[in-house]
């Protein structure tokens, strides 16, 4: 399910996740070919083949970031109110 509107934070997180996954896929391919370490390769290549999963994961991270920001603001306002 694609959101009608993707905010700047979600797009930024998607870009970071996409860069991390592409870099991880290249490193995992090198590790698999030269050193026989193959357990990372299917994980990274699954994300490379399914970028919408990364987009949804970026949405999850942006919601978590929003909760943390709002929580910090609530705690700051609670300290100022004298409770």
BELTACOR-V40236 format. One record per run of one state. SS is the DSSP state (helix for helix, strand for strand, loop for the rest). FROM is the first residue (numbers start at 1). TO is the last residue. Records with the same first field share a line. If there is no record, write none. Layout:
BEGIN
SS: FROM-TO + FROM-TO
END
This chain:
BEGIN
loop: 1-7 + 36-40 + 50-50 + 82-83
helix: 8-35 + 41-49 + 51-81
END
